[in-house]
Every structure is written in structure tokens, then in C-alpha cells.
Amino acid sequence: EDVDFALKAWLIGDGVLHDPHASIGHRFRTDGSAYSIRSTAIPVNKLRMARTSFGDHAWDEWLARFRGLFSETEWREIWAGFSRRRRSVEKERRHVLGARCRDEYWYAYRFGLPWPAR
């Protein structure tokens, strides 16, 4: 979530505040009773983040790389999970791409990331 929010904020020209003294507490439970998530939830969320934030070229390149991380069976399940909410993803994408004043290439350069590069 934090990466998703921060990326979108930078792309549309907003800043992200950093508090080096912030404290965050987490409660970890060993019995798993707090919550459970499907094994596909994290990859589906990564797909959503990339689709809503990246332009067409970077999306196509990122998607090909990401898909290669999974078996065909895993990928079908991940893609199905992503596709179930595709309509809302595309709506969010139109908003982000329409509002952004920077692109993913600027973001990568700004933060010294090796990808995406022109």
C-alpha cells in the first residue's frame, strides 16, 4: 500500500512526507487467527499497482517480466484474480494517467532505480 500511494503521489506531482521518528507497532500472531489471505493476493495487488501507475510501454515490459516469475497454473489464477476487478483498475488508471505530471521514467531516475529506463 505504501509504495502504491507514494508512487501515485509522486506521479501526480504531490510530495510524500517522511518522519524519521515515526513509530509503528505490529501485533504478530503465531496461530494465524488474525486474518488469512489467498496466496494470489500479493501478486494481484502488484498487478493492480503496475497497471494503474505505468504507461503502456512500461506496463507491457513489466508484465512480461512479472509473468515469468510464475508457473502457468499460478499465472492463470493470479490473472483471474486481477481480471475480476479489471473494470475498477482501468477506471483508476485513467484517473492516474490523466492527472500525472511525471511518468515512471522520471520516478526511476529520481530514486536511482535501474528500471524502467528509456
C-alpha positions in Angstrom: 0.0 0.0 0.0 2.7 2.5 0.9 4.5 2.0 -2.3 1.3 2.3 -4.3 0.2 5.5 -2.6 3.7 7.1 -2.7 4.2 6.2 -6.4 0.9 7.7 -7.3 1.5 10.8 -5.2 4.9 11.4 -6.9 3.5 10.8 -10.4 0.7 13.4 -10.0 3.1 16.0 -8.5 2.4 15.6 -4.8 5.1 15.0 -2.2 5.4 12.4 0.4 6.3 13.4 3.9 8.9 11.4 5.8 9.1 11.3 9.6 12.3 9.5 10.7 10.9 9.3 14.2 7.6 7.7 13.5 6.9 4.5 15.4 4.7 1.8 14.1 3.6 -1.2 16.1 2.6 -4.6 14.7 0.9 -7.5 16.5 2.0 -10.8 15.2 0.1 -13.9 16.0 1.6 -17.3 15.6 -1.7 -19.2 15.3 -2.9 -17.4 12.1 -6.2 -16.4 13.7 -5.9 -12.7 12.9 -6.5 -13.0 9.2 -5.7 -15.1 6.2 -5.1 -14.0 2.6 -5.1 -16.0 -0.6 -1.7 -16.9 -2.0 -2.6 -14.8 -5.1 -3.5 -11.6 -3.2 0.0 -10.0 -3.2 0.7 -10.7 -6.9 -2.8 -9.5 -7.8 -2.1 -6.2 -5.9 1.2 -5.8 -7.6 -0.5 -6.2 -11.0 -3.1 -3.5 -10.0 -0.3 -1.1 -8.8 1.6 -1.5 -12.0 -1.4 -1.3 -14.3 -2.7 1.9 -12.6 0.7 3.6 -12.5 2.7 2.6 -15.6 2.2 3.8 -19.2 1.7 1.3 -21.9 5.3 0.6 -22.8 6.5 0.1 -19.2 3.3 -1.9 -18.3 3.9 -4.3 -21.2 7.6 -4.8 -20.3 6.9 -5.1 -16.6 4.0 -7.6 -17.2 6.2 -9.8 -19.3 8.9 -9.9 -16.6 6.3 -10.4 -13.8 4.5 -13.2 -15.6 7.8 -15.1 -15.9 8.0 -15.5 -12.2 5.1 -17.9 -12.0 4.1 -21.3 -13.4 1.3 -21.3 -16.0 -1.1 -22.7 -13.4 -0.2 -20.0 -10.8 -0.4 -17.3 -13.5 -3.9 -18.3 -14.6 -5.1 -18.0 -11.0 -3.3 -14.6 -10.5 -4.6 -13.2 -13.8 -8.2 -14.4 -13.0 -8.0 -12.5 -9.6 -6.7 -9.4 -11.3 -9.3 -9.6 -14.1 -12.2 -9.8 -11.7 -11.6 -6.2 -10.7 -10.3 -5.1 -14.1 -13.0 -2.5 -14.6 -12.1 -0.6 -11.4 -8.4 -0.9 -12.3 -8.9 0.7 -15.7 -11.0 3.5 -14.1 -8.3 4.2 -11.6 -5.6 4.0 -14.4 -7.5 6.6 -16.5 -7.5 8.9 -13.4 -3.9 8.5 -12.5 -2.5 8.7 -16.1 -4.8 11.8 -16.7 -3.6 13.6 -13.6 0.1 12.8 -13.6 2.7 15.4 -14.4 5.6 12.9 -14.1 6.0 9.4 -15.5 7.5 6.2 -14.3 10.8 7.0 -16.1 11.1 10.2 -14.1 10.3 8.3 -10.9 13.0 5.7 -11.6 15.6 8.3 -12.4 14.7 10.4 -9.3 15.1 7.4 -7.0 18.0 5.8 -8.7 16.1 2.7 -9.8 17.5 0.6 -12.7 14.1 0.1 -14.2 12.2 1.5 -16.0 14.7 3.2 -18.2 14.2 4.8 -21.6 
